[in-house]
């Protein structure tokens, strides 16, 4: 659950970055690090979701 919220916040950050005045190297590193974080969280969330069994889903409700 928290991975989805983190992805949402990072997505908003990617939208905001072009408007905060970063240029050149700072912009490149900011977007690269944010992209890496989004990718890691997305893969982690997908992996956790694929391992869920029907019984495990019932336990989390």
Secondary structure as UniProt FT lines:
FT   HELIX           2..17
FT   TURN            18..21
FT   HELIX           24..50
FT   HELIX           54..60
//
